[in-house]
Amino acid sequence: MDKSKSYMYVALTIALLVGAYAALSYVNTYSASVEPSSFRSFTVTAQGKVVTVPDVAEFNFSVTTEGGKDVGSLQKTNTEKMNNAIDFVKSSGVNAKDVKTSGYSITPRYQYYNCGQYVSGSAQPCPPAEIVGYTVTQNVDVKIRDFSKIGDILSGVVKNGANTVSQLQFTIDDPEKAKNDARADAIEKAKVQAEGIADAAGFSIGRLLSVDESGYGPLYYDNMRSMKATVSGLGGIEAAAPAPAIEPGSQEVNVTVTLRYEIK
């Protein structure tokens, strides 16, 4: 009987020890997987960069028509000029999907009166501002993919009815590809940096715990050149700017990554 009790006590003790060890192992494993200690991890930061050549030129042009109170007539005149300019752009090889109306407005023009005049020592009543006419403006955004045609198109839209050409800039049609390349470059540099730190400090690199990314997209070249035609009367064009020489240059895409590794 005493031997049986002894065996039972030994078995119970072993079971308790095994259970405690299993619980401790689970807690340690769970803790390491959920929240690794900041004293057992380190971070590295690196920047990746790619230089790209723009493949799309974007610009905006507008047609503005001023006149009297006959809004319908102003709209008709404005539309005819805009259609001529758009037809010229498309006939120059620009795809219809790359021509987009970005704004249309009809704005009243007012006549205001000077009410500071005195007659016989008393101020005269001031009449309200009066609408004397309207201004119709339409804006169109254009993308050009054949850079050899940029100068001719910029000056040509003015010759075909546009009053203003502005906001010329060069962009990348697929910026995500450039960003992915810059990210891959940054991660590779960060890995090399982490290996160097581990070798110098005498420890081994464990799991990758987190990846943080920051940075910015392409640095656009934007000449912000505005070529305005000389106008007279109700918008008759007397002269148009000559075709300018345009150089797209290059763009940098930068991505910064921070990698956090476990220290073994």
Secondary structure, DSSP 8 states (H G I E B T S, - for coil): -HHHHHHHHHHHHHHHHHHHHHHHHHHHHHHHHHS--GGGEEEEEEEEEEEE---EEEEEEEEEEEESS-HHHHHHHHHHHHHHHHHHHHHTT--GGGEEEEEEEEEEEEE------EETTEE------EEEEEEEEEEEEEEE--GGGHHHHHHHHHHTT-SEEEEEEEE-S-HHHHHHHHHHHHHHHHHHHHHHHHHHHT--EEEEEEEEEEEE----EE----EE-EEETTTEEEE-----------EEEEEEEEEEEEE-
